[in-house]
Amino acid sequence: MRNAENALQAAKSQGRNRLRLYAPTMGVNAFEKLQLKMALSYAAENDELELLFQPKVASESGEIIGAEALTYWNHPGQGRLSPGKFIPLAEETGLILPIGNWILNAACHQVKAWRSAGFRDFTVAVNISPHQFRERTFVDTVATILERVNLEPEALELEITETVAMTEVEKTMERLTELRALGLTISIDDFGTGYSSLAYLKRFPIHILKIDRSFVRNLPGDKENRAITKAVIALAHYLDLHLVAEGVENIEQADFLAREGCQYLQGYYFSMPISSRDFTQILSAGIGKEQGKSFVSKPRIIQR
């Protein structure tokens, strides 16, 4: 009830007549939130933000074909904070715009380095916040970063949540069309949780659906999750979309998803998010590239 009250107050503070979901930062008292906000406003320029990368693996070959970039904050007093600890605060305060631009810039530089090192088809996915996506200059910002880094657009994948996609659908369609015209790969994250209209989904200029981890959990034993996952895979195939399953944590899940036709897998079964240096070592060692299914069968890192 206290969490619901915090969410209610957050909705009222933003003008009422809106929906807010509870986030942990809502429970922080005003003084602590102010301190965290002030520290966060200087995080990028103080070199406290860090990108970690979680591999995406081809289910058939076991090869690492890309990564998702995840942002962590090395807070001077609280240590390393995961995205869930501070991204909601950044959204709430508007700091997500400069932080989001920093993330895009850093991710583009890193994938440029990997491609220059010989990993030509490698891609990096970046989560785009609702505030970023709706920013009037967002498309221009992305285009400017790509030009400045001299990065091929197809190397960058932008992820928006299903909920964002289904908000102001016509504007979303227009924005996605502009981004796709740049040559970017577009994916819908957390698919299955936002109540998409299939009539709209088939019109969206997207390339990838990401099955939400809540449906991967308890596979293959859970009857309902098994049925939903099979339906999403069939839908993606019908719409000629690629599919990524998030939250894969064991061989049973990996084998089930591969057998059902999910092309790409991601989760702690393969690796936790790791630094660019460690990721480069994995790529240089050719993990998964020549071993095929052995990489799927033998996770490198598992961390709960």
Secondary structure by P-SEA (a helix, b strand, c coil): caaaaaaaaaaaaacccccccccccccccaaaaaaaaaaaaaccccccbbbbbbbbbccccccccbbbbbbbbbccccccccccccaaaaaaacaaaaaaaaaaaaaaaaaaaaaaaccccbbbbbbbccccccccaaaaaaaaaaaaaccccccbbbbbcccccccaaaaaaaaaaaaaaabbbbbbcccccccccaaaaaaccccbbbccccccccccccaaaaaaaaaaaaaaaaabbbbbbcccccaaaaaaaaaacccccccccccccccaaaaaaaaaaccccccccccccccccccc
